[in-house]
Amino acid sequence: MKAFRISGRFRMGRNWQPFSKELAAKDEAAAREKLLSLLGSQHGVPRKYVTIATVAEVPKDQVEDHAVKYALEARA
């Protein structure tokens, strides 16, 4: 399990909202899929209105999200 920081923007009403999210996933493709699923379920955003700008792997010691830290430690 690896940590990824994904940033980009999604459409909220008529405006584009920037975002940055940390996720735990096995690879980059799984992290992208998880992000699209989360934005769709939490904000009701269709996938076509999500633009991913960057996906970067984050070293375990630089992870800021507590849920991601816990997921990395639990799977180690």
Protein Blocks (a to p, Z undefined) as FASTA:
>chain_A
ZZddddddddehjbccddddddddfblklmmmmmmmmmmmmnopafklpccfbdcdddfk
lcfblklmmmmmmmZZ
